[in-house]
Amino acid sequence: MSKLKTRKTVAKRFKVTSTGKLMRRSTGLNHLMRKKTLDRRRRLLNGSELFKGDEKRIGRMLGEGH
């Protein structure tokens, strides 16, 4: 049986927290920043938790580490 390989593009986009949750980068941080408030931009920088429906699929792509 062959080893399960990690999809590197997925590994760069998602991080696993110490509690096992998957985190993703927030959308809306590339342009049109002047109209967004400083509080909103700061909140977007933190990222957010991955949607529960995607967690199983992304976790499988990350390999056995998740």
PDB file of N, H, CA, C and O in Angstrom:
ATOM      1  N   MET A   1       0.838  -1.192   0.000  1.00  0.00           N
ATOM      2  CA  MET A   1       0.000   0.000   0.000  1.00  0.00           C
ATOM      3  C   MET A   1       0.880   1.250   0.000  1.00  0.00           C
ATOM      4  O   MET A   1       1.846   1.328   0.759  1.00  0.00           O
ATOM      5  N   SER A   2       0.556   2.212  -0.831  1.00  0.00           N
ATOM      6  H   SER A   2      -0.229   2.149  -1.448  1.00  0.00           H
ATOM      7  CA  SER A   2       1.377   3.418  -0.915  1.00  0.00           C
ATOM      8  C   SER A   2       1.008   4.418   0.173  1.00  0.00           C
ATOM      9  O   SER A   2      -0.094   4.392   0.721  1.00  0.00           O
ATOM     10  N   LYS A   3       1.953   5.295   0.468  1.00  0.00           N
ATOM     11  H   LYS A   3       2.848   5.316   0.023  1.00  0.00           H
ATOM     12  CA  LYS A   3       1.737   6.292   1.509  1.00  0.00           C
ATOM     13  C   LYS A   3       0.813   7.403   0.997  1.00  0.00           C
ATOM     14  O   LYS A   3       0.764   7.688  -0.200  1.00  0.00           O
ATOM     15  N   LEU A   4       0.097   8.010   1.915  1.00  0.00           N
ATOM     16  H   LEU A   4       0.137   7.779   2.887  1.00  0.00           H
ATOM     17  CA  LEU A   4      -0.795   9.113   1.585  1.00  0.00           C
ATOM     18  C   LEU A   4       0.015  10.392   1.493  1.00  0.00           C
ATOM     19  O   LEU A   4       0.713  10.752   2.441  1.00  0.00           O
ATOM     20  N   LYS A   5      -0.068  11.081   0.370  1.00  0.00           N
ATOM     21  H   LYS A   5      -0.635  10.789  -0.400  1.00  0.00           H
ATOM     22  CA  LYS A   5       0.715  12.299   0.183  1.00  0.00           C
ATOM     23  C   LYS A   5      -0.117  13.529   0.509  1.00  0.00           C
ATOM     24  O   LYS A   5      -1.317  13.580   0.242  1.00  0.00           O
ATOM     25  N   THR A   6       0.544  14.510   1.088  1.00  0.00           N
ATOM     26  H   THR A   6       1.519  14.468   1.306  1.00  0.00           H
ATOM     27  CA  THR A   6      -0.097  15.788   1.406  1.00  0.00           C
ATOM     28  C   THR A   6      -0.170  16.635   0.144  1.00  0.00           C
ATOM     29  O   THR A   6       0.804  16.732  -0.602  1.00  0.00           O
ATOM     30  N   ARG A   7      -1.321  17.245  -0.091  1.00  0.00           N
ATOM     31  H   ARG A   7      -2.112  17.165   0.515  1.00  0.00           H
ATOM     32  CA  ARG A   7      -1.423  18.193  -1.206  1.00  0.00           C
ATOM     33  C   ARG A   7      -0.840  19.512  -0.734  1.00  0.00           C
ATOM     34  O   ARG A   7      -1.389  20.164   0.154  1.00  0.00           O
ATOM     35  N   LYS A   8       0.273  19.900  -1.332  1.00  0.00           N
ATOM     36  H   LYS A   8       0.719  19.371  -2.053  1.00  0.00           H
ATOM     37  CA  LYS A   8       1.030  21.054  -0.856  1.00  0.00           C
ATOM     38  C   LYS A   8       0.262  22.365  -1.000  1.00  0.00           C
ATOM     39  O   LYS A   8       0.425  23.262  -0.172  1.00  0.00           O
ATOM     40  N   THR A   9      -0.568  22.493  -2.029  1.00  0.00           N
ATOM     41  H   THR A   9      -0.700  21.765  -2.701  1.00  0.00           H
ATOM     42  CA  THR A   9      -1.332  23.731  -2.182  1.00  0.00           C
ATOM     43  C   THR A   9      -2.329  23.892  -1.046  1.00  0.00           C
ATOM     44  O   THR A   9      -2.585  25.009  -0.595  1.00  0.00           O
ATOM     45  N   VAL A  10      -2.894  22.778  -0.580  1.00  0.00           N
ATOM     46  H   VAL A  10      -2.686  21.872  -0.946  1.00  0.00           H
ATOM     47  CA  VAL A  10      -3.835  22.808   0.538  1.00  0.00           C
ATOM     48  C   VAL A  10      -3.098  23.107   1.831  1.00  0.00           C
ATOM     49  O   VAL A  10      -3.600  23.850   2.675  1.00  0.00           O
ATOM     50  N   ALA A  11      -1.905  22.532   1.994  1.00  0.00           N
ATOM     51  H   ALA A  11      -1.498  21.929   1.309  1.00  0.00           H
ATOM     52  CA  ALA A  11      -1.121  22.735   3.212  1.00  0.00           C
ATOM     53  C   ALA A  11      -0.715  24.202   3.377  1.00  0.00           C
ATOM     54  O   ALA A  11      -0.576  24.683   4.502  1.00  0.00           O
ATOM     55  N   LYS A  12      -0.526  24.910   2.267  1.00  0.00           N
ATOM     56  H   LYS A  12      -0.638  24.520   1.354  1.00  0.00           H
ATOM     57  CA  LYS A  12      -0.156  26.321   2.333  1.00  0.00           C
ATOM     58  C   LYS A  12      -1.340  27.213   2.680  1.00  0.00           C
ATOM     59  O   LYS A  12      -1.161  28.295   3.237  1.00  0.00           O
ATOM     60  N   ARG A  13      -2.549  26.764   2.353  1.00  0.00           N
ATOM     61  H   ARG A  13      -2.694  25.885   1.901  1.00  0.00           H
ATOM     62  CA  ARG A  13      -3.739  27.602   2.540  1.00  0.00           C
ATOM     63  C   ARG A  13      -4.460  27.378   3.863  1.00  0.00           C
ATOM     64  O   ARG A  13      -5.190  28.258   4.317  1.00  0.00           O
ATOM     65  N   PHE A  14      -4.272  26.227   4.488  1.00  0.00           N
ATOM     66  H   PHE A  14      -3.678  25.511   4.119  1.00  0.00           H
ATOM     67  CA  PHE A  14      -4.992  25.896   5.713  1.00  0.00           C
ATOM     68  C   PHE A  14      -4.013  25.485   6.797  1.00  0.00           C
ATOM     69  O   PHE A  14      -3.004  24.833   6.528  1.00  0.00           O
ATOM     70  N   LYS A  15      -4.325  25.874   8.029  1.00  0.00           N
ATOM     71  H   LYS A  15      -5.144  26.404   8.248  1.00  0.00           H
ATOM     72  CA  LYS A  15      -3.481  25.522   9.169  1.00  0.00           C
ATOM     73  C   LYS A  15      -4.334  24.801  10.200  1.00  0.00           C
ATOM     74  O   LYS A  15      -5.512  25.111  10.380  1.00  0.00           O
ATOM     75  N   VAL A  16      -3.718  23.832  10.875  1.00  0.00           N
ATOM     76  H   VAL A  16      -2.762  23.581  10.728  1.00  0.00           H
ATOM     77  CA  VAL A  16      -4.401  23.085  11.927  1.00  0.00           C
ATOM     78  C   VAL A  16      -4.003  23.691  13.266  1.00  0.00           C
ATOM     79  O   VAL A  16      -2.816  23.851  13.550  1.00  0.00           O
ATOM     80  N   THR A  17      -5.000  24.029  14.095  1.00  0.00           N
ATOM     81  H   THR A  17      -5.964  23.899  13.864  1.00  0.00           H
ATOM     82  CA  THR A  17      -4.717  24.590  15.414  1.00  0.00           C
ATOM     83  C   THR A  17      -4.327  23.479  16.373  1.00  0.00           C
ATOM     84  O   THR A  17      -4.411  22.297  16.039  1.00  0.00           O
ATOM     85  N   SER A  18      -3.898  23.869  17.570  1.00  0.00           N
ATOM     86  H   SER A  18      -3.829  24.829  17.841  1.00  0.00           H
ATOM     87  CA  SER A  18      -3.491  22.863  18.558  1.00  0.00           C
ATOM     88  C   SER A  18      -4.667  22.020  19.026  1.00  0.00           C
ATOM     89  O   SER A  18      -4.482  20.887  19.468  1.00  0.00           O
ATOM     90  N   THR A  19      -5.883  22.569  18.931  1.00  0.00           N
ATOM     91  H   THR A  19      -6.033  23.490  18.571  1.00  0.00           H
ATOM     92  CA  THR A  19      -7.063  21.800  19.324  1.00  0.00           C
ATOM     93  C   THR A  19      -7.612  20.963  18.178  1.00  0.00           C
ATOM     94  O   THR A  19      -8.555  20.197  18.374  1.00  0.00           O
ATOM     95  N   GLY A  20      -7.034  21.097  16.970  1.00  0.00           N
ATOM     96  H   GLY A  20      -6.268  21.720  16.811  1.00  0.00           H
ATOM     97  CA  GLY A  20      -7.433  20.261  15.844  1.00  0.00           C
ATOM     98  C   GLY A  20      -8.379  20.932  14.864  1.00  0.00           C
ATOM     99  O   GLY A  20      -8.818  20.305  13.900  1.00  0.00           O
ATOM    100  N   LYS A  21      -8.701  22.216  15.101  1.00  0.00           N
ATOM    101  H   LYS A  21      -8.344  22.725  15.884  1.00  0.00           H
ATOM    102  CA  LYS A  21      -9.573  22.919  14.163  1.00  0.00           C
ATOM    103  C   LYS A  21      -8.772  23.354  12.943  1.00  0.00           C
ATOM    104  O   LYS A  21      -7.564  23.575  13.023  1.00  0.00           O
ATOM    105  N   LEU A  22      -9.463  23.471  11.815  1.00  0.00           N
ATOM    106  H   LEU A  22     -10.445  23.291  11.750  1.00  0.00           H
ATOM    107  CA  LEU A  22      -8.822  23.948  10.589  1.00  0.00           C
ATOM    108  C   LEU A  22      -9.131  25.433  10.415  1.00  0.00           C
ATOM    109  O   LEU A  22     -10.287  25.850  10.489  1.00  0.00           O
ATOM    110  N   MET A  23      -8.082  26.225  10.183  1.00  0.00           N
ATOM    111  H   MET A  23      -7.143  25.885  10.123  1.00  0.00           H
ATOM    112  CA  MET A  23      -8.241  27.662   9.997  1.00  0.00           C
ATOM    113  C   MET A  23      -7.948  28.023   8.548  1.00  0.00           C
ATOM    114  O   MET A  23      -7.102  27.412   7.896  1.00  0.00           O
ATOM    115  N   ARG A  24      -8.669  29.032   8.059  1.00  0.00           N
ATOM    116  H   ARG A  24      -9.356  29.528   8.589  1.00  0.00           H
ATOM    117  CA  ARG A  24      -8.458  29.498   6.691  1.00  0.00           C
ATOM    118  C   ARG A  24      -8.242  31.007   6.716  1.00  0.00           C
ATOM    119  O   ARG A  24      -8.523  31.673   7.713  1.00  0.00           O
ATOM    120  N   ARG A  25      -7.740  31.533   5.606  1.00  0.00           N
ATOM    121  H   ARG A  25      -7.511  30.993   4.796  1.00  0.00           H
ATOM    122  CA  ARG A  25      -7.522  32.970   5.475  1.00  0.00           C
ATOM    123  C   ARG A  25      -8.849  33.631   5.122  1.00  0.00           C
ATOM    124  O   ARG A  25      -9.644  33.065   4.372  1.00  0.00           O
ATOM    125  N   SER A  26      -9.089  34.816   5.655  1.00  0.00           N
ATOM    126  H   SER A  26      -8.443  35.276   6.264  1.00  0.00           H
ATOM    127  CA  SER A  26     -10.323  35.536   5.353  1.00  0.00           C
ATOM    128  C   SER A  26     -10.268  36.138   3.956  1.00  0.00           C
ATOM    129  O   SER A  26      -9.201  36.496   3.457  1.00  0.00           O
ATOM    130  N   THR A  27     -11.437  36.243   3.338  1.00  0.00           N
ATOM    131  H   THR A  27     -12.304  35.952   3.743  1.00  0.00           H
ATOM    132  CA  THR A  27     -11.515  36.889   2.029  1.00  0.00           C
ATOM    133  C   THR A  27     -11.662  38.394   2.222  1.00  0.00           C
ATOM    134  O   THR A  27     -11.990  38.860   3.313  1.00  0.00           O
ATOM    135  N   GLY A  28     -11.422  39.138   1.168  1.00  0.00           N
ATOM    136  H   GLY A  28     -11.156  38.759   0.281  1.00  0.00           H
ATOM    137  CA  GLY A  28     -11.644  40.579   1.207  1.00  0.00           C
ATOM    138  C   GLY A  28     -10.460  41.373   1.691  1.00  0.00           C
ATOM    139  O   GLY A  28     -10.638  42.480   2.199  1.00  0.00           O
ATOM    140  N   LEU A  29      -9.246  40.848   1.553  1.00  0.00           N
ATOM    141  H   LEU A  29      -9.102  39.948   1.140  1.00  0.00           H
ATOM    142  CA  LEU A  29      -8.064  41.568   2.035  1.00  0.00           C
ATOM    143  C   LEU A  29      -7.117  41.993   0.919  1.00  0.00           C
ATOM    144  O   LEU A  29      -5.994  42.417   1.194  1.00  0.00           O
ATOM    145  N   ASN A  30      -7.551  41.888  -0.334  1.00  0.00           N
ATOM    146  H   ASN A  30      -8.463  41.544  -0.557  1.00  0.00           H
ATOM    147  CA  ASN A  30      -6.623  42.174  -1.427  1.00  0.00           C
ATOM    148  C   ASN A  30      -6.687  43.609  -1.949  1.00  0.00           C
ATOM    149  O   ASN A  30      -5.652  44.195  -2.265  1.00  0.00           O
ATOM    150  N   HIS A  31      -7.861  44.167  -2.042  1.00  0.00           N
ATOM    151  H   HIS A  31      -8.702  43.691  -1.785  1.00  0.00           H
ATOM    152  CA  HIS A  31      -7.956  45.523  -2.583  1.00  0.00           C
ATOM    153  C   HIS A  31      -9.180  46.217  -1.999  1.00  0.00           C
ATOM    154  O   HIS A  31      -9.930  45.623  -1.224  1.00  0.00           O
ATOM    155  N   LEU A  32      -9.377  47.481  -2.375  1.00  0.00           N
ATOM    156  H   LEU A  32      -8.768  47.964  -3.004  1.00  0.00           H
ATOM    157  CA  LEU A  32     -10.464  48.320  -1.854  1.00  0.00           C
ATOM    158  C   LEU A  32     -10.399  48.441  -0.328  1.00  0.00           C
ATOM    159  O   LEU A  32     -11.417  48.344   0.358  1.00  0.00           O
ATOM    160  N   MET A  33      -9.191  48.654   0.185  1.00  0.00           N
ATOM    161  H   MET A  33      -8.364  48.733  -0.373  1.00  0.00           H
ATOM    162  CA  MET A  33      -8.996  48.692   1.629  1.00  0.00           C
ATOM    163  C   MET A  33      -9.435  50.010   2.254  1.00  0.00           C
ATOM    164  O   MET A  33      -9.772  50.049   3.438  1.00  0.00           O
ATOM    165  N   ARG A  34      -9.434  51.095   1.471  1.00  0.00           N
ATOM    166  H   ARG A  34      -9.160  51.062   0.510  1.00  0.00           H
ATOM    167  CA  ARG A  34      -9.740  52.403   2.059  1.00  0.00           C
ATOM    168  C   ARG A  34     -11.163  52.495   2.566  1.00  0.00           C
ATOM    169  O   ARG A  34     -11.430  53.210   3.532  1.00  0.00           O
ATOM    170  N   LYS A  35     -12.075  51.788   1.937  1.00  0.00           N
ATOM    171  H   LYS A  35     -11.859  51.207   1.153  1.00  0.00           H
ATOM    172  CA  LYS A  35     -13.472  51.873   2.365  1.00  0.00           C
ATOM    173  C   LYS A  35     -13.777  50.965   3.555  1.00  0.00           C
ATOM    174  O   LYS A  35     -14.839  51.082   4.167  1.00  0.00           O
ATOM    175  N   LYS A  36     -12.855  50.063   3.886  1.00  0.00           N
ATOM    176  H   LYS A  36     -11.992  49.968   3.389  1.00  0.00           H
ATOM    177  CA  LYS A  36     -13.059  49.173   5.030  1.00  0.00           C
ATOM    178  C   LYS A  36     -12.493  49.842   6.281  1.00  0.00           C
ATOM    179  O   LYS A  36     -11.429  50.460   6.244  1.00  0.00           O
ATOM    180  N   THR A  37     -13.214  49.709   7.371  1.00  0.00           N
ATOM    181  H   THR A  37     -14.078  49.207   7.401  1.00  0.00           H
ATOM    182  CA  THR A  37     -12.757  50.336   8.608  1.00  0.00           C
ATOM    183  C   THR A  37     -11.548  49.582   9.148  1.00  0.00           C
ATOM    184  O   THR A  37     -11.317  48.424   8.799  1.00  0.00           O
ATOM    185  N   LEU A  38     -10.788  50.247   9.997  1.00  0.00           N
ATOM    186  H   LEU A  38     -10.975  51.188  10.280  1.00  0.00           H
ATOM    187  CA  LEU A  38      -9.608  49.640  10.592  1.00  0.00           C
ATOM    188  C   LEU A  38      -9.978  48.428  11.441  1.00  0.00           C
ATOM    189  O   LEU A  38      -9.260  47.428  11.452  1.00  0.00           O
ATOM    190  N   ASP A  39     -11.102  48.522  12.152  1.00  0.00           N
ATOM    191  H   ASP A  39     -11.686  49.334  12.143  1.00  0.00           H
ATOM    192  CA  ASP A  39     -11.561  47.386  12.960  1.00  0.00           C
ATOM    193  C   ASP A  39     -11.878  46.180  12.083  1.00  0.00           C
ATOM    194  O   ASP A  39     -11.548  45.044  12.423  1.00  0.00           O
ATOM    195  N   ARG A  40     -12.518  46.444  10.958  1.00  0.00           N
ATOM    196  H   ARG A  40     -12.786  47.367  10.682  1.00  0.00           H
ATOM    197  CA  ARG A  40     -12.882  45.355  10.046  1.00  0.00           C
ATOM    198  C   ARG A  40     -11.648  44.707   9.444  1.00  0.00           C
ATOM    199  O   ARG A  40     -11.578  43.483   9.338  1.00  0.00           O
ATOM    200  N   ARG A  41     -10.662  45.528   9.044  1.00  0.00           N
ATOM    201  H   ARG A  41     -10.718  46.523   9.131  1.00  0.00           H
ATOM    202  CA  ARG A  41      -9.428  44.992   8.471  1.00  0.00           C
ATOM    203  C   ARG A  41      -8.662  44.164   9.501  1.00  0.00           C
ATOM    204  O   ARG A  41      -8.121  43.107   9.174  1.00  0.00           O
ATOM    205  N   ARG A  42      -8.616  44.639  10.726  1.00  0.00           N
ATOM    206  H   ARG A  42      -9.055  45.497  10.991  1.00  0.00           H
ATOM    207  CA  ARG A  42      -7.916  43.928  11.790  1.00  0.00           C
ATOM    208  C   ARG A  42      -8.588  42.587  12.075  1.00  0.00           C
ATOM    209  O   ARG A  42      -7.919  41.581  12.310  1.00  0.00           O
ATOM    210  N   ARG A  43      -9.910  42.590  12.050  1.00  0.00           N
ATOM    211  H   ARG A  43     -10.453  43.408  11.859  1.00  0.00           H
ATOM    212  CA  ARG A  43     -10.663  41.353  12.292  1.00  0.00           C
ATOM    213  C   ARG A  43     -10.432  40.348  11.154  1.00  0.00           C
ATOM    214  O   ARG A  43     -10.346  39.144  11.397  1.00  0.00           O
ATOM    215  N   LEU A  44     -10.333  40.839   9.922  1.00  0.00           N
ATOM    216  H   LEU A  44     -10.403  41.816   9.724  1.00  0.00           H
ATOM    217  CA  LEU A  44     -10.119  39.960   8.776  1.00  0.00           C
ATOM    218  C   LEU A  44      -8.730  39.324   8.791  1.00  0.00           C
ATOM    219  O   LEU A  44      -8.547  38.221   8.274  1.00  0.00           O
ATOM    220  N   LEU A  45      -7.753  40.013   9.380  1.00  0.00           N
ATOM    221  H   LEU A  45      -7.902  40.908   9.800  1.00  0.00           H
ATOM    222  CA  LEU A  45      -6.393  39.488   9.419  1.00  0.00           C
ATOM    223  C   LEU A  45      -6.276  38.214  10.249  1.00  0.00           C
ATOM    224  O   LEU A  45      -5.387  37.397  10.007  1.00  0.00           O
ATOM    225  N   ASN A  46      -7.160  38.037  11.221  1.00  0.00           N
ATOM    226  H   ASN A  46      -7.883  38.700  11.417  1.00  0.00           H
ATOM    227  CA  ASN A  46      -7.084  36.864  12.093  1.00  0.00           C
ATOM    228  C   ASN A  46      -7.437  35.568  11.382  1.00  0.00           C
ATOM    229  O   ASN A  46      -7.059  34.494  11.850  1.00  0.00           O
ATOM    230  N   GLY A  47      -8.147  35.639  10.272  1.00  0.00           N
ATOM    231  H   GLY A  47      -8.454  36.511   9.892  1.00  0.00           H
ATOM    232  CA  GLY A  47      -8.607  34.432   9.613  1.00  0.00           C
ATOM    233  C   GLY A  47      -9.847  33.909  10.311  1.00  0.00           C
ATOM    234  O   GLY A  47     -10.335  34.523  11.260  1.00  0.00           O
ATOM    235  N   SER A  48     -10.353  32.790   9.852  1.00  0.00           N
ATOM    236  H   SER A  48      -9.957  32.292   9.081  1.00  0.00           H
ATOM    237  CA  SER A  48     -11.551  32.235  10.475  1.00  0.00           C
ATOM    238  C   SER A  48     -11.527  30.718  10.356  1.00  0.00           C
ATOM    239  O   SER A  48     -10.744  30.144   9.599  1.00  0.00           O
ATOM    240  N   GLU A  49     -12.398  30.094  11.118  1.00  0.00           N
ATOM    241  H   GLU A  49     -13.033  30.560  11.734  1.00  0.00           H
ATOM    242  CA  GLU A  49     -12.471  28.640  11.138  1.00  0.00           C
ATOM    243  C   GLU A  49     -13.104  28.141   9.844  1.00  0.00           C
ATOM    244  O   GLU A  49     -13.983  28.792   9.277  1.00  0.00           O
ATOM    245  N   LEU A  50     -12.652  26.993   9.391  1.00  0.00           N
ATOM    246  H   LEU A  50     -11.938  26.465   9.852  1.00  0.00           H
ATOM    247  CA  LEU A  50     -13.177  26.403   8.170  1.00  0.00           C
ATOM    248  C   LEU A  50     -14.602  25.913   8.393  1.00  0.00           C
ATOM    249  O   LEU A  50     -14.958  25.506   9.499  1.00  0.00           O
ATOM    250  N   PHE A  51     -15.411  25.952   7.347  1.00  0.00           N
ATOM    251  H   PHE A  51     -15.121  26.283   6.449  1.00  0.00           H
ATOM    252  CA  PHE A  51     -16.787  25.485   7.433  1.00  0.00           C
ATOM    253  C   PHE A  51     -16.805  23.982   7.704  1.00  0.00           C
ATOM    254  O   PHE A  51     -15.976  23.239   7.180  1.00  0.00           O
ATOM    255  N   LYS A  52     -17.747  23.546   8.519  1.00  0.00           N
ATOM    256  H   LYS A  52     -18.421  24.149   8.945  1.00  0.00           H
ATOM    257  CA  LYS A  52     -17.805  22.147   8.938  1.00  0.00           C
ATOM    258  C   LYS A  52     -17.960  21.190   7.756  1.00  0.00           C
ATOM    259  O   LYS A  52     -17.430  20.079   7.787  1.00  0.00           O
ATOM    260  N   GLY A  53     -18.675  21.608   6.724  1.00  0.00           N
ATOM    261  H   GLY A  53     -19.105  22.510   6.698  1.00  0.00           H
ATOM    262  CA  GLY A  53     -18.886  20.750   5.566  1.00  0.00           C
ATOM    263  C   GLY A  53     -17.618  20.488   4.776  1.00  0.00           C
ATOM    264  O   GLY A  53     -17.501  19.456   4.115  1.00  0.00           O
ATOM    265  N   ASP A  54     -16.664  21.410   4.837  1.00  0.00           N
ATOM    266  H   ASP A  54     -16.758  22.249   5.374  1.00  0.00           H
ATOM    267  CA  ASP A  54     -15.414  21.261   4.092  1.00  0.00           C
ATOM    268  C   ASP A  54     -14.315  20.590   4.902  1.00  0.00           C
ATOM    269  O   ASP A  54     -13.291  20.183   4.353  1.00  0.00           O
ATOM    270  N   GLU A  55     -14.529  20.476   6.216  1.00  0.00           N
ATOM    271  H   GLU A  55     -15.360  20.808   6.662  1.00  0.00           H
ATOM    272  CA  GLU A  55     -13.467  20.021   7.097  1.00  0.00           C
ATOM    273  C   GLU A  55     -12.971  18.610   6.761  1.00  0.00           C
ATOM    274  O   GLU A  55     -11.765  18.363   6.766  1.00  0.00           O
ATOM    275  N   LYS A  56     -13.878  17.699   6.474  1.00  0.00           N
ATOM    276  H   LYS A  56     -14.858  17.900   6.470  1.00  0.00           H
ATOM    277  CA  LYS A  56     -13.491  16.320   6.185  1.00  0.00           C
ATOM    278  C   LYS A  56     -12.690  16.237   4.889  1.00  0.00           C
ATOM    279  O   LYS A  56     -11.679  15.539   4.817  1.00  0.00           O
ATOM    280  N   ARG A  57     -13.150  16.955   3.870  1.00  0.00           N
ATOM    281  H   ARG A  57     -13.971  17.522   3.929  1.00  0.00           H
ATOM    282  CA  ARG A  57     -12.483  16.916   2.558  1.00  0.00           C
ATOM    283  C   ARG A  57     -11.086  17.532   2.624  1.00  0.00           C
ATOM    284  O   ARG A  57     -10.128  16.966   2.097  1.00  0.00           O
ATOM    285  N   ILE A  58     -10.973  18.686   3.267  1.00  0.00           N
ATOM    286  H   ILE A  58     -11.750  19.146   3.695  1.00  0.00           H
ATOM    287  CA  ILE A  58      -9.675  19.364   3.372  1.00  0.00           C
ATOM    288  C   ILE A  58      -8.739  18.571   4.275  1.00  0.00           C
ATOM    289  O   ILE A  58      -7.542  18.476   4.004  1.00  0.00           O
ATOM    290  N   GLY A  59      -9.287  17.999   5.356  1.00  0.00           N
ATOM    291  H   GLY A  59     -10.260  18.076   5.577  1.00  0.00           H
ATOM    292  CA  GLY A  59      -8.478  17.188   6.247  1.00  0.00           C
ATOM    293  C   GLY A  59      -7.883  15.991   5.556  1.00  0.00           C
ATOM    294  O   GLY A  59      -6.752  15.603   5.850  1.00  0.00           O
ATOM    295  N   ARG A  60      -8.633  15.390   4.628  1.00  0.00           N
ATOM    296  H   ARG A  60      -9.551  15.706   4.389  1.00  0.00           H
ATOM    297  CA  ARG A  60      -8.123  14.256   3.857  1.00  0.00           C
ATOM    298  C   ARG A  60      -7.003  14.690   2.927  1.00  0.00           C
ATOM    299  O   ARG A  60      -6.046  13.945   2.714  1.00  0.00           O
ATOM    300  N   MET A  61      -7.116  15.887   2.373  1.00  0.00           N
ATOM    301  H   MET A  61      -7.894  16.492   2.547  1.00  0.00           H
ATOM    302  CA  MET A  61      -6.065  16.392   1.485  1.00  0.00           C
ATOM    303  C   MET A  61      -4.785  16.745   2.251  1.00  0.00           C
ATOM    304  O   MET A  61      -3.688  16.710   1.694  1.00  0.00           O
ATOM    305  N   LEU A  62      -4.941  17.085   3.534  1.00  0.00           N
ATOM    306  H   LEU A  62      -5.832  17.114   3.987  1.00  0.00           H
ATOM    307  CA  LEU A  62      -3.784  17.416   4.345  1.00  0.00           C
ATOM    308  C   LEU A  62      -3.000  16.166   4.765  1.00  0.00           C
ATOM    309  O   LEU A  62      -1.870  16.279   5.240  1.00  0.00           O
ATOM    310  N   GLY A  63      -3.574  15.008   4.598  1.00  0.00           N
ATOM    311  H   GLY A  63      -4.492  14.916   4.212  1.00  0.00           H
ATOM    312  CA  GLY A  63      -2.877  13.781   4.897  1.00  0.00           C
ATOM    313  C   GLY A  63      -3.151  13.278   6.296  1.00  0.00           C
ATOM    314  O   GLY A  63      -4.135  13.657   6.930  1.00  0.00           O
ATOM    315  N   GLU A  64      -2.272  12.424   6.763  1.00  0.00           N
ATOM    316  H   GLU A  64      -1.472  12.116   6.247  1.00  0.00           H
ATOM    317  CA  GLU A  64      -2.491  11.762   8.031  1.00  0.00           C
ATOM    318  C   GLU A  64      -2.238  12.661   9.231  1.00  0.00           C
ATOM    319  O   GLU A  64      -2.589  12.298  10.354  1.00  0.00           O
ATOM    320  N   GLY A  65      -1.644  13.812   9.021  1.00  0.00           N
ATOM    321  H   GLY A  65      -1.359  14.107   8.109  1.00  0.00           H
ATOM    322  CA  GLY A  65      -1.362  14.719  10.122  1.00  0.00           C
ATOM    323  C   GLY A  65      -2.615  15.287  10.749  1.00  0.00           C
ATOM    324  O   GLY A  65      -2.576  15.781  11.876  1.00  0.00           O
ATOM    325  N   HIS A  66      -3.728  15.223  10.033  1.00  0.00           N
ATOM    326  H   HIS A  66      -3.759  14.822   9.118  1.00  0.00           H
ATOM    327  CA  HIS A  66      -4.965  15.785  10.582  1.00  0.00           C
ATOM    328  C   HIS A  66      -5.926  14.704  10.962  1.00  0.00           C
ATOM    329  O   HIS A  66      -7.023  14.993  11.442  1.00  0.00           O
TER     330      HIS A  66
END
